[in-house]
Amino acid sequence: MQREILQIIENFPKARITVIGDVMLDRYIKGRVRRISPEAPVPIIEVTQEKSSLGGAANVAANIRALGASCQLISVVGEDNCADELINMMRSIGVEYSGLIKLSDFKTIEKIRILAEHQQVARVDREEKLKLESSTLKKILLSLENSLSKKTDAVIFSDYGKGIFSQYSIEKFMRLCHGMKIPVFVDPKVEHFQLYKGAECITPNTMEAFSGMRETVRYDQTSAEVLGVKILKKLSIKSLIITQSENGMTIFQNGKKIKITHLNTRAREVFDVTGAGDTVISVLAVAFAKSKDIGKSANIANYAAGIAVGKLGTVAVTADEIKEEIKLWGKQ
């Protein structure tokens, strides 16, 4: 098994993935706290560092490139400095961004996190939900069709609930992908959860899975397995992965008989789930593109998730890191 999944990882550079979804610019302002403001009972942050990174669907694209695979990103941004900054970062890591649509009446989403001594003390969001006009949807569909025609192995829907996905647009995207026989992987938003019928795989966390099915959230394994079977049947999807934070993940595979497999997570000194969902779906899609085996792909994604939660913040996981992790645990 180890040799097989290592061979799949070796083939990552041959994969081509299309990502469609909501992008945003993540900014981080870090500093020291030496005193409390005399104007209000709040800390004064003495800024020591500022940095920006790709957020939302753009982070998924960054994760795919970190694995060595090719990636086309399709999204909507404004005609502003934030969009230019996003494009420059994409260019620097080799993400194909010709599918980005610029709108003059839309502002690129920006999330600013303020950290003091490694502790986030505030977040400032500059965003407005995209009003998806028919003309914009046509441009997105054209970009998607062009991308799929370039031997795309899989499509990821990265839904952050910012306007690109709606019942109507999801139906259009799904129909186009199915018509070209391209597997669809979905990182779902709760309000759209039951619209992704016929997907190759969806990857909700525990809260998203229960809430998406309008059920009370439960965290025991038995409840997760009962729910997973319901989701497979209701959405007619080929597979489902419920990510369960420190409890690992459970894979459900449809067929004559539903196959359920639970994978435990690896023990970590640091456990930061920031960006772990993006890591899981990125690795899953790339691995499936080269293996067509959801079980092996999920296994690789679980190793990658273990690496991701062992790092502070949103950090992409590389193919070499995954290979080293697999070899390490194979010796134990």
N, C-alpha and C positions, 0 to 999 in steps of 0.2 A: 504493500500500500504506500509506504513512504517513497519508494522509488517512482511509483506512478504519479504521485502528486508533485514530486520534484520535477518530473518531466513536463508536467502541465505548466509549472511556473517558468520553466526554460522557454516555453513557447509564448509567454506573455507578449513579447515584442511583435508577434505576428497578429495580435488581436486589434480590431478596430471597433470602437464603441462610440455611439452617438448619445449625447446627454441633452435632454430637453428639460427646462425647468426655470425656476426663479433664481436669479443671481443677485448677489449683494456684495458690497464692500465692507469688510470687517476692519475696524481700526482699533488699535490698542494704545492707550496712554498709560504709561507706568511711572510711578514716582514714589517718593518717601513722604512719610508723615512725621512732622516735627512738632506741630502744634495744632490746636483747635481754633477755628475762625472766631474772631470777636463779634462777627456779624450774625452768626447762627451756630448752634451746636453741631458743627460738621467739621471734618478734618480738612486741613489745607494740604493739597497734594503738590509737592515740589517735583515737577516733571523731570525725569531722567532719561526716558526713552519713549519714542513713538514709532509704531510700525503699522503697516497695512497688510492684509492678506485676502485671498479669494474666499468668498463666503457663499453659502447656499449651493446651487447647482454648479457654480464655478469651483467650489471646493471638491465636489465629486470629480470634476474634470481633472483637477490637480492631482487627486489621488490616482486616477487612471494613468496619467502621465508618469507619476512616480513609480508605477509598476512596469513602465517601459512600453505600454500599449499606446496606440494612436487614439486621439479623441477629437471629435467635432462637438462643439457646444452650440446649442440653439437657445436663444433667450431674447429678452427685451430690456434695453437700457435707455437712459435719457441721453440728450445731447449735452453732456456736462463733464466737468473735470473728473468726477468719480468714475464715469464710464471710461474715460481715457486712461485712468490709472489701472482699472481692471484689465483693459486691453493690453497695456504694457506688461502687466504681470503674466497674462496668458501667453503673450508673444515670447517672453523670456523662458518659459518652460515648454513651449511647443504645442500649446493647445490651439486647435484650429478654431478661429472665432468669426469666420465669414458668415456664420449663421446668426450673429448678433444683430438685432434690429434696433436702430436708434429712433426714438420718438421725441419730437421737440416739446410735446406737452406732457412728458413724463419725467420724473426725477429718479435717477438711479438710487436704489435703496442702500442706505448706509447705516451701519450699527457701530457705535462708538462705546468701547468698554474702558472704564477707568479703574485701574488697579493700584492699590497701595500695599507695598510689602507683600506682593503675590496674592493679595485678597481683592476680589472685585468689589468695589464700593458703590458703583453706579453704572448704568448703561443708558446711553442716549440714542434713540432711534429716529432717523430721518427717513420716513417712508410714506408712501401712499399706495394703496392697492391699485394695480393696473386694471383699467377698464378696457377689456379686450374687444376692440372694434373688429368688425368683419374684415376690414381691409388689412388689419394687422394679423389676424388669424390666417388669412390667405398667404401672407408673406411667410409666416411660421411654417405652414404646411408645405409651401414650396421649398423652403430650406430643409425641412425634414425629408421630403421626397428626394431632393438632390443628394443629401447625405446618405440615405439608405441605398441609393443606387451605386455608391462607391464601395461596394463590398463590405458594408457594415455587418458585423457579426451579432450585435445586440444593441438594444436601445434601453437607456435608463430614464425613467420619469422621476425627476427630483422635485417633488411637490412640497413647497414651503407655504402654500396658501396665500401667495401674493398676487394672484390674478391670471396666470397663464393657464391654469387648469380649472375647468368647469365641466359640468355634465356634457355640454355640447362639444367643447374642444377635446375632451378625453375620448369621446366616441369617434371623433374625426381622426385623432392620433392613432387610436387603437385600430381602426379600420385600415388606415394606411399601412401600419406595421404588419398587420395580419395578411393584408393583400400581397405584401412583398415577402411574407414568411420570415419575418425577423422577430426573434424572441424579445419580449418586453419584461424588464425588471422594474419594480415600482417601490420607491420609498414613499409610503402613503401619508396623506394628511387625513385626520379623522373624519372631517366633513365630506371627503370624497371617497372614503374607504370602500364603499360598496359599488363604486362605479368602475372599478378596474377588472371587470369580468374578462376572463380569457387570457390573463397575463401568464407569462412563463413562471414568474415568482414575485411575491410581494414580501417585504421585510419589515413588518411593524415591530415596535417594542411591545412589551406587555400591556402598557397603558393604551397605546394606540389600537392594539388588537381588540381588547375588550370594549373600549369606547367606540370603536368603529362599528362594532356589532350591537351597540346600544345595550351593553351589559355592564353590570357592576364589576369593577376591576378586582381580580383575585390574583394572588401571587404564588399559589401552590401549583405543583407540577400537574396534578390530576386535572385541575380546572383548565390549565393551559392546553392540555391534550384534548379535552372535550371541546374546547373552543376552536382549536385548530381544525378539527374534523368538520365542524360546522362551517367554518370559513371556506374550506376547500369545496364543500358541496354547494354552498350558496353562490360563490363567485365563479365556480367552474374553472379554477386556476389549476395549473399543472403542479405547482408546488408552493409552499409557504414556509417562511422561516420567522419564528417569533424570537426576537432577541430579548434576553432576560438578565441584562446587566451582569452582576457578579455570579449569577447562576448559569451562565452560558447561553446556549440557544437550542431550540427544538425545531427539527426539520420535519415537514409533512410532505409526502410525495403521493400524488394522486395515481390511481390505476385501478385494476380490478379489485385490489385490496390496498387500502391506505397504509403506507409505511411511515412509521413515526420513529425518529432517531433523536436522542438527546445528546448534545455535546457539552461537557463541562468546560468552564473557562479555566485558564491557567492562573495559578496564584500570583498576585502582584503586590509589591510594596506600595506602589502608587496605583490608585484606581480612579481615573478621571475619564468619564464617558464622553467628554466633549469631542464631537466629530467622529465618534466610533461608528455611528450609523452610516455615515458617508463612506468610511473605510470598508464596512461589511458589504454594502451593495456594489461598490467599485470592484473589490476583489472577486466577489461572487460572479458578476457579469463577465469580467475578463477571463476568469477560470472556466466558466461555462462555455465561453466563445471557443476555447481551445480543447474542451473535453466533452461537451454535451452531456455531462454527468453532474446532476445537481448535488448528489451526496458528496462526491469528492470536492466539488467547488465550495460547498458549505464548510467542509473540513478545513480547506485552505483559508477561507474567510474567518473561521474561528481562531486560527493561529494569528491572523492579521489583527483581529479585534483584541487579542491578548496583548499584542505589542502596543496597539493604539492606546489602550487604557493605562498602560504603564508609562505613558508620557504625559506631561502637563500641557493642557491646551490642545488646539487643533493642529495636529502634525501628520503629514502624509506618511504612509508606511511603504517601504521599498520592497521590491522582489527579493533582493539579497537578504534583507532583514527577515523576511518570511522563511526563506530557505534555511537560514541559520537557526531560527526558532524551531523549525521542524526537526532539524538534525539534533538540536539540543535535547528536545523532549524524547527523541527516538533513543537516546543513550540512557535515559532514566528508567 
